[in-house]
């Protein structure tokens, strides 16, 4: 699963919510860290990692809310397992209930003729 942030229309959506084996952020249509930070704060309880424009922290609760009504009954258990595994690698902070995610700047791919996820 991943957060898709579309800077053409300032939206944040959870894509592929059933895939609890991975988590990242994809930013489409521009590379604007300030707007991304604002959208993360507003829609995902998130923030860019300090001094690092390749990672951001996202609220696990916000991910649960974005997945609500779109996933099966076992999803929560699978998501919890993902968080536990992520913690062991420094990608989940249980105190803050935040997930550290890599940011994929799709605007760079657009400049090179790449395609955006659907």
C-alpha positions, 0 to 999 in steps of 0.5 A: 500500500502507499499514499498517493499525493497528487499535487495537481489537485492537492489530494491524498489517497491510500492506494492498494490498501490490501497490500500490507507488505510494503508502505511508501509515499508517491508524489505525483505531478510536481516535486514541492516538499512544502506542499507535500508537508502541508498535505501530509499534516492535513490528511495523514497526520504526517510530516517530512523527516527532519533534514531528509526530503526522501522520507516522511512520518505518517500517522498509523491511525490516519492510515487506518482511517484511510483504509476503513471500509475498503479492506477485509476483516483481517487487514488490521491484524496484517497491518499490526504485523507490518508495524511490528516488523517496521519497528525492528528496522526503525520505520515505526515509532510506537510512541508517536504511532508513526510510520516512516515512509520513503517518498517516491517523487514521480515528478522526476519520472514525468520529466523523463517520460515515466508513468504515474500509478493508476 
